[in-house]
Structure formats: C-alpha cells, structure tokens
Amino acid sequence: MIHVTCAIIQEADHVLVCQRSVAMALPLTWEFPGGKVEDGESKEECLIREIQEELGLEITVGKELSSVTHTYPTFEIKLYPFLCRAQGGSIRLAEHAQAIWVPWQTLNDFDWAEADKPIVAQFMQLCAEGIS
C-alpha cells in the first residue's frame, strides 16, 4: 500500500490539474498534484514539500476530504486529498507534462487517473453545494 497526498489547489472558481508525463506510471492521465508520504512526515508536510518540488508553488493546506483506496494492476494506493490555496511561487514543471487552471465545472472533461475519479466527484459536489 502506497500512501499518497494530493492537493486540490483552488483559485476563485478554478482548480489546478496536472497531466502525468509519458515517463510516469499512468502516462498522460490527469491528476491533482501531490506525492508519496515519507517516513516521519505528516500528510500536510508531504503535500507542502511535493507541491514545492514538483510545481514550484507554495501552498496552504486546508480541509482534508475523504480518502480513496484504489488497486491498480501493479500497485495499490491510498490517496488523501486536501483543499489548498496557492500562496506564492509560479508554476515550474518538474515531472508533469502540463499543469493548467480550469473551471471546476469542466473537471469531468479530463481523462483522470482512476484513483482521482472519486475525488473529482467529491470536490465537484462540494463546489455545486457552495461548500469548497
């Protein structure tokens, strides 16, 4: 079981989505950015570190949403999503093919990694209810 965090980084009615590169597992699928939790690291610390390393952004970590466990053919992950806000820096891609800001209403238009799909649905429901 791999423990992974992901950041739903919001800016007004837009959210940052990232496309995995061809060199990554699950190539060219879309995801909320994040990464593996290291030993001795909190989920929030992991997210702050990973977003800085992968995207060059500084974030504040907010509410944790419901986690998702998903089994892929060669590995299993538990994904911990958090609502976040960008606080500084500018997008600099270190791993992903692209990172773009999109209106939350268009999230279903992307080819998401399977583990992210329940998180997309959960986030869109919160937005529709005006809660996020």
Backbone as CSV, one residue per row, in Angstrom:
resi,resn,N_x,N_y,N_z,CA_x,CA_y,CA_z,C_x,C_y,C_z
1,MET,0.844,-1.184,0.000,0.000,0.000,0.000,0.888,1.245,0.000
2,ILE,0.682,2.114,-0.972,1.416,3.372,-1.077,0.495,4.489,-0.579
3,HIS,0.973,5.290,0.355,0.188,6.408,0.892,0.592,7.680,0.154
4,VAL,-0.396,8.330,-0.462,-0.151,9.464,-1.350,-1.105,10.603,-1.001
5,THR,-0.585,11.820,-0.999,-1.424,13.001,-0.798,-1.686,13.667,-2.137
6,CYS,-2.768,14.438,-2.198,-2.988,15.260,-3.393,-3.635,16.580,-2.993
7,ALA,-3.264,17.620,-3.729,-3.715,18.981,-3.455,-4.743,19.409,-4.493
8,ILE,-5.895,19.801,-4.011,-6.897,20.420,-4.871,-6.692,21.912,-4.666
9,ILE,-5.847,22.498,-5.525,-5.436,23.895,-5.361,-6.452,24.778,-6.083
10,GLN,-7.136,25.611,-5.295,-8.211,26.441,-5.812,-7.789,27.898,-5.933
11,GLU,-8.333,28.538,-6.940,-8.164,29.978,-7.148,-9.485,30.461,-7.733
12,ALA,-10.286,31.132,-6.920,-11.646,31.542,-7.306,-12.425,30.290,-7.729
13,ASP,-12.971,30.268,-8.946,-13.735,29.089,-9.383,-12.893,28.154,-10.248
14,HIS,-11.571,28.320,-10.205,-10.655,27.462,-10.968,-9.871,26.541,-10.035
15,VAL,-9.385,25.445,-10.611,-8.601,24.467,-9.860,-7.428,24.032,-10.734
16,LEU,-6.294,23.730,-10.103,-5.097,23.326,-10.838,-5.118,21.818,-11.068
17,VAL,-5.006,21.412,-12.331,-4.941,19.990,-12.686,-3.636,19.743,-13.436
18,CYS,-3.097,18.541,-13.261,-1.806,18.202,-13.858,-1.923,16.938,-14.696
19,GLN,-1.229,16.950,-15.845,-1.187,15.770,-16.699,0.137,15.052,-16.461
20,ARG,0.037,13.753,-16.191,1.230,12.941,-15.963,2.034,12.853,-17.260
21,SER,3.350,12.845,-17.138,4.208,12.767,-18.318,4.225,11.348,-18.871
22,VAL,4.765,11.186,-20.072,4.853,9.858,-20.685,5.820,8.959,-19.919
23,ALA,6.731,9.533,-19.144,7.702,8.750,-18.387,7.151,8.238,-17.052
24,MET,6.006,8.752,-16.630,5.424,8.380,-15.344,4.495,7.178,-15.496
25,ALA,4.222,6.497,-14.378,3.174,5.478,-14.378,1.859,6.180,-14.743
26,LEU,0.950,5.475,-15.354,-0.334,6.041,-15.800,-0.105,7.256,-16.707
27,PRO,0.703,7.102,-17.758,1.090,8.240,-18.600,-0.090,8.972,-19.219
28,LEU,0.032,10.300,-19.216,-0.882,11.247,-19.850,-2.265,11.311,-19.218
29,THR,-2.488,10.612,-18.102,-3.741,10.816,-17.393,-3.604,12.068,-16.537
30,TRP,-4.732,12.576,-16.102,-4.766,13.794,-15.307,-4.920,13.441,-13.840
31,GLU,-4.406,14.328,-12.988,-4.470,14.105,-11.548,-4.393,15.440,-10.828
32,PHE,-4.754,15.390,-9.556,-4.452,16.504,-8.674,-3.024,16.258,-8.192
33,PRO,-2.166,17.274,-8.185,-0.755,17.065,-7.852,-0.550,16.670,-6.393
34,GLY,0.524,15.940,-6.160,0.864,15.503,-4.809,1.995,14.507,-4.856
35,GLY,2.035,13.617,-3.877,3.100,12.627,-3.878,3.065,11.732,-2.666
36,LYS,4.070,10.862,-2.595,4.154,9.835,-1.557,4.562,10.434,-0.214
37,VAL,3.893,9.957,0.829,4.220,10.364,2.196,5.481,9.623,2.628
38,GLU,6.483,10.380,3.081,7.732,9.779,3.549,7.635,9.453,5.037
39,ASP,8.483,8.519,5.501,8.505,8.137,6.913,8.711,9.364,7.796
40,GLY,7.904,9.460,8.852,8.038,10.553,9.810,7.431,11.870,9.363
41,GLU,6.770,11.878,8.228,6.220,13.098,7.651,4.694,13.076,7.786
42,SER,4.101,14.204,8.167,2.643,14.277,8.193,2.136,14.407,6.755
43,LYS,0.870,14.141,6.559,0.289,14.283,5.216,0.385,15.730,4.738
44,GLU,0.166,16.667,5.645,0.244,18.084,5.284,1.669,18.485,4.906
45,GLU,2.659,18.019,5.677,4.063,18.304,5.361,4.434,17.717,4.006
46,CYS,3.956,16.509,3.742,4.208,15.865,2.451,3.682,16.719,1.314
47,LEU,2.463,17.179,1.459,1.837,17.953,0.389,2.579,19.257,0.118
48,ILE,2.952,19.954,1.166,3.699,21.210,1.003,5.024,20.943,0.287
49,ARG,5.736,19.884,0.699,7.028,19.533,0.082,6.845,19.137,-1.379
50,GLU,5.902,18.240,-1.639,5.714,17.736,-3.003,5.299,18.840,-3.981
51,ILE,4.413,19.719,-3.568,3.957,20.786,-4.470,5.109,21.759,-4.750
52,GLN,5.935,22.010,-3.751,7.109,22.865,-3.960,8.084,22.190,-4.930
53,GLU,8.367,20.896,-4.717,9.323,20.175,-5.565,8.816,20.011,-6.997
54,GLU,7.555,19.627,-7.153,7.022,19.288,-8.475,6.533,20.488,-9.275
55,LEU,6.052,21.528,-8.579,5.415,22.643,-9.290,5.997,24.016,-8.971
56,GLY,6.852,24.113,-7.963,7.414,25.409,-7.606,6.441,26.333,-6.914
57,LEU,5.348,25.783,-6.377,4.339,26.601,-5.698,4.407,26.416,-4.194
58,GLU,4.113,27.495,-3.495,3.927,27.438,-2.050,2.422,27.399,-1.814
59,ILE,1.987,26.496,-0.936,0.552,26.359,-0.694,0.241,26.397,0.793
60,THR,-1.009,26.709,1.094,-1.546,26.478,2.424,-2.495,25.298,2.296
61,VAL,-2.430,24.413,3.266,-3.233,23.202,3.252,-4.456,23.412,4.135
62,GLY,-5.626,23.152,3.560,-6.878,23.316,4.294,-7.511,21.987,4.644
63,LYS,-8.807,21.919,4.440,-9.621,20.769,4.837,-9.227,19.494,4.096
64,GLU,-9.164,18.384,4.853,-8.935,17.078,4.252,-10.280,16.498,3.833
65,LEU,-10.351,15.984,2.606,-11.553,15.322,2.118,-11.440,13.819,2.388
66,SER,-12.448,13.054,1.990,-12.437,11.609,2.208,-11.358,10.949,1.373
67,SER,-10.603,10.051,1.998,-9.532,9.351,1.292,-10.114,8.288,0.368
68,VAL,-9.298,7.872,-0.589,-9.687,6.866,-1.582,-8.618,5.782,-1.605
69,THR,-9.041,4.524,-1.570,-8.130,3.406,-1.769,-8.436,2.813,-3.129
70,HIS,-7.384,2.638,-3.944,-7.581,2.102,-5.294,-6.477,1.096,-5.610
71,THR,-6.879,-0.005,-6.223,-5.931,-1.030,-6.632,-5.741,-0.973,-8.141
72,TYR,-4.531,-0.634,-8.546,-4.136,-0.690,-9.957,-3.578,-2.093,-10.204
73,PRO,-3.335,-2.472,-11.468,-2.816,-3.823,-11.735,-1.499,-4.153,-11.020
74,THR,-0.626,-3.154,-10.826,0.685,-3.452,-10.245,0.948,-2.809,-8.886
75,PHE,-0.001,-2.024,-8.373,0.185,-1.407,-7.056,-1.159,-0.947,-6.503
76,GLU,-1.154,-0.674,-5.190,-2.353,-0.174,-4.514,-2.000,1.127,-3.801
77,ILE,-2.901,2.122,-3.897,-2.637,3.387,-3.218,-3.800,3.781,-2.325
78,LYS,-3.456,4.533,-1.304,-4.449,5.237,-0.505,-4.152,6.707,-0.721
79,LEU,-5.140,7.415,-1.264,-4.969,8.800,-1.682,-5.712,9.716,-0.711
80,TYR,-4.976,10.693,-0.167,-5.509,11.630,0.819,-5.618,13.019,0.184
81,PRO,-6.823,13.457,-0.171,-6.983,14.768,-0.814,-7.193,15.897,0.205
82,PHE,-6.638,17.055,-0.114,-6.794,18.248,0.706,-7.164,19.438,-0.164
83,LEU,-8.057,20.282,0.335,-8.329,21.555,-0.309,-7.169,22.477,0.032
84,CYS,-6.621,23.164,-0.972,-5.440,24.012,-0.781,-5.595,25.327,-1.526
85,ARG,-4.742,26.268,-1.176,-4.654,27.564,-1.871,-3.185,27.844,-2.172
86,ALA,-2.936,28.397,-3.346,-1.579,28.827,-3.693,-1.271,30.099,-2.907
87,GLN,-0.049,30.168,-2.367,0.367,31.318,-1.572,1.566,32.038,-2.166
88,GLY,2.188,31.463,-3.179,3.345,32.101,-3.766,4.021,31.173,-4.749
89,GLY,5.025,31.707,-5.412,5.753,30.947,-6.421,5.035,31.023,-7.761
90,SER,5.622,30.392,-8.749,4.988,30.311,-10.064,5.220,28.902,-10.595
91,ILE,4.282,28.441,-11.397,4.326,27.051,-11.853,5.589,26.789,-12.665
92,ARG,6.336,25.780,-12.218,7.539,25.296,-12.870,7.432,23.779,-12.866
93,LEU,7.249,23.187,-14.036,7.034,21.747,-14.117,8.333,20.972,-13.931
94,ALA,8.328,20.024,-12.991,9.488,19.166,-12.766,9.211,17.737,-13.228
95,GLU,7.958,17.321,-13.226,7.621,15.946,-13.577,6.468,15.841,-14.570
96,HIS,5.489,16.706,-14.446,4.276,16.600,-15.250,4.454,17.141,-16.666
97,ALA,3.602,16.655,-17.583,3.601,17.163,-18.961,3.009,18.566,-19.007
98,GLN,1.968,18.807,-18.207,1.381,20.137,-18.131,0.600,20.309,-16.834
99,ALA,0.444,21.566,-16.459,-0.361,21.944,-15.302,-1.171,23.159,-15.731
100,ILE,-2.497,23.062,-15.595,-3.364,24.140,-16.075,-4.463,24.440,-15.061
101,TRP,-4.881,25.699,-15.052,-6.014,26.128,-14.229,-7.272,25.970,-15.071
102,VAL,-8.259,25.277,-14.530,-9.508,25.059,-15.258,-10.697,25.350,-14.344
103,PRO,-11.829,25.773,-14.914,-13.033,25.932,-14.101,-13.450,24.576,-13.512
104,TRP,-13.861,24.569,-12.256,-14.206,23.296,-11.618,-15.309,22.563,-12.375
105,GLN,-16.174,23.322,-13.060,-17.279,22.704,-13.784,-16.811,21.842,-14.953
106,THR,-15.547,21.992,-15.395,-15.043,21.243,-16.557,-14.216,20.017,-16.158
107,LEU,-14.130,19.704,-14.889,-13.259,18.613,-14.441,-13.602,17.266,-15.074
108,ASN,-14.864,17.027,-15.365,-15.241,15.747,-15.982,-14.786,15.629,-17.437
109,ASP,-14.266,16.694,-18.011,-13.801,16.673,-19.405,-12.410,16.056,-19.555
110,PHE,-11.762,15.704,-18.443,-10.388,15.206,-18.475,-10.348,13.694,-18.248
111,ASP,-9.298,13.052,-18.778,-9.073,11.620,-18.601,-8.289,11.425,-17.304
112,TRP,-9.000,11.238,-16.199,-8.406,11.172,-14.870,-7.817,9.807,-14.566
113,ALA,-6.755,9.791,-13.773,-6.254,8.543,-13.194,-7.399,7.981,-12.348
114,GLU,-7.558,6.668,-12.361,-8.704,6.039,-11.696,-8.856,6.437,-10.233
115,ALA,-7.772,6.503,-9.490,-7.848,6.829,-8.060,-8.357,8.253,-7.830
116,ASP,-8.168,9.139,-8.810,-8.598,10.530,-8.657,-10.085,10.722,-8.956
117,LYS,-10.698,9.804,-9.684,-12.092,9.993,-10.109,-13.062,10.211,-8.951
118,PRO,-12.994,9.409,-7.863,-13.913,9.680,-6.744,-13.650,11.035,-6.077
119,ILE,-12.401,11.481,-6.110,-12.058,12.778,-5.521,-12.626,13.905,-6.380
120,VAL,-12.546,13.756,-7.697,-13.151,14.735,-8.609,-14.641,14.854,-8.305
121,ALA,-15.321,13.712,-8.189,-16.766,13.723,-7.922,-17.074,14.386,-6.578
122,GLN,-16.287,14.054,-5.557,-16.483,14.629,-4.221,-16.276,16.147,-4.249
123,PHE,-15.221,16.586,-4.924,-14.924,18.019,-4.995,-16.000,18.757,-5.787
124,MET,-16.435,18.195,-6.907,-17.462,18.855,-7.715,-18.772,18.978,-6.938
125,GLN,-19.097,17.975,-6.131,-20.305,18.030,-5.304,-20.187,19.165,-4.290
126,LEU,-19.023,19.291,-3.658,-18.808,20.389,-2.705,-18.951,21.745,-3.383
127,CYS,-18.371,21.880,-4.565,-18.471,23.138,-5.308,-19.914,23.453,-5.677
128,ALA,-20.628,22.440,-6.151,-22.030,22.635,-6.537,-22.880,23.084,-5.336
129,GLU,-22.499,22.608,-4.154,-23.212,22.980,-2.927,-22.684,24.281,-2.328
130,GLY,-21.637,24.845,-2.956,-21.063,26.099,-2.467,-20.251,25.942,-1.197
131,ILE,-19.721,24.735,-0.939,-19.020,24.443,0.313,-17.505,24.586,0.206
132,SER,-16.925,24.333,-0.953,-15.461,24.250,-1.068,-14.739,25.526,-0.720
